Amino acid sequence: VFSILLYIVWGTLIWWVEAEGNSNFRRNCMGLWDGVWWASQTITSTGYGNLVPIRSLGKVIASLYMMTTFFYFGVLTAEVNPAINIAQKENSIRDPGDLKGLSVAVPSFLPFASSLVQAYSLNGVECSDMP
């Protein structure tokens, strides 16, 4: 929802600045959609090149928009990533018993590996090609 709000606010702002002297941005109400389209293609790094700010103020606004969205998505990633990691950690392997019934690689050069496979009822897959 916040991303859509970003599109609309920044798209309206760029349209307001660029519609006067830039023929790529329509001057009527449909021009607002040109601004939102510019914002969406800029935030996704698509950049078709069909809508480009040509006025100095438009270029400043575009630069601020790009920096703002980099920051926004950086913060969003930083907030979401720990939640994913915590969920994965809760389902992680804590001891060899958690591997029961799973296939595990068993290096043939380790003499104790086969005894671990038997002790924990693992499905050992021998890896004889390992150095």
C-alpha positions in Angstrom: 0.0 0.0 0.0 2.8 2.4 0.9 4.5 1.6 -2.4 1.4 2.6 -4.3 1.2 5.8 -2.4 4.9 6.5 -3.4 3.9 6.0 -7.0 1.0 8.4 -6.8 2.7 11.1 -4.8 6.0 11.1 -6.7 4.3 10.5 -10.1 2.0 13.5 -9.5 4.9 15.7 -8.5 7.0 14.8 -11.6 3.9 15.3 -13.8 3.2 18.7 -12.2 6.8 19.8 -12.9 7.3 18.2 -16.3 3.9 18.7 -18.0 4.6 22.3 -18.8 7.7 21.9 -20.9 7.9 18.1 -21.6 5.7 16.8 -24.5 6.0 13.3 -23.2 3.9 14.1 -20.2 0.3 15.0 -21.2 -1.1 18.2 -19.7 -4.6 16.9 -19.1 -5.7 14.6 -16.2 -4.5 11.6 -18.0 -1.0 13.1 -17.6 -1.2 12.1 -14.0 -1.1 8.5 -15.1 1.9 9.4 -17.2 3.6 10.5 -13.9 2.5 7.3 -12.1 3.8 5.2 -15.0 7.1 7.1 -14.8 7.3 6.4 -11.0 6.5 2.7 -11.4 9.0 2.1 -14.2 11.7 4.1 -12.3 11.2 2.3 -9.0 11.4 -1.1 -10.8 14.5 0.0 -12.8 12.7 -0.8 -16.1 13.2 2.7 -17.4 11.7 2.3 -20.9 12.9 5.9 -21.7 9.6 7.0 -23.0 9.1 9.3 -20.0 12.2 11.2 -19.0 12.4 14.5 -17.0 14.0 17.2 -19.1 13.7 20.2 -16.8 16.3 20.8 -14.1 13.7 20.6 -11.3 12.3 17.4 -12.8 15.7 15.9 -12.8 16.2 16.9 -9.1 12.9 15.4 -8.2 13.7 12.2 -10.1 17.0 11.9 -8.2 15.3 12.5 -4.9 12.7 9.9 -5.8 15.3 7.3 -6.7 17.3 7.9 -3.5 14.0 7.8 -1.4 13.0 4.5 -3.0 16.5 2.9 -2.5 16.2 3.9 1.2 12.6 2.6 1.4 13.3 -0.8 -0.1 16.5 -1.1 1.9 14.6 -0.6 5.1 11.9 -2.9 3.9 14.4 -5.6 3.2 16.1 -5.1 6.5 12.8 -5.5 8.3 11.5 -8.5 6.4 14.8 -10.5 6.3 15.1 -11.1 10.0 11.6 -12.4 10.2 12.4 -14.9 7.4 15.6 -15.9 9.1 13.8 -16.5 12.5 11.2 -18.6 10.8 13.9 -20.7 9.1 15.9 -21.0 12.4 12.9 -22.4 14.2 12.7 -25.2 11.6 16.5 -25.8 11.5 18.5 -28.9 12.4 19.6 -28.9 16.0 21.2 -32.3 16.3 21.8 -35.4 14.2 18.5 -36.8 15.4 16.7 -34.1 13.4 18.1 -35.8 10.2 16.3 -39.1 10.8 14.8 -40.4 7.6 16.6 -37.8 5.4 19.3 -38.5 2.8 22.7 -37.3 3.9 26.0 -37.3 2.1 28.5 -39.7 3.6 32.1 -39.1 2.7 33.8 -42.5 2.2 37.2 -41.2 3.6 35.7 -40.6 7.1 35.8 -43.9 9.0 33.2 -42.8 11.5 30.6 -41.5 9.0 28.9 -44.9 8.4 28.6 -45.5 12.2 26.8 -42.1 12.5 24.4 -43.0 9.7 23.5 -46.2 11.5 23.3 -44.6 15.0 20.9 -42.0 13.9 18.9 -44.1 11.3 19.9 -41.8 8.4 19.7 -42.6 4.7 23.3 -42.4 3.9 24.4 -41.7 0.3 28.1 -42.6 -0.1 30.2 -40.0 -1.8 33.2 -42.0 -3.0 34.3 -39.3 -5.5 35.2 -36.8 -2.7 38.9 -36.3 -2.2 
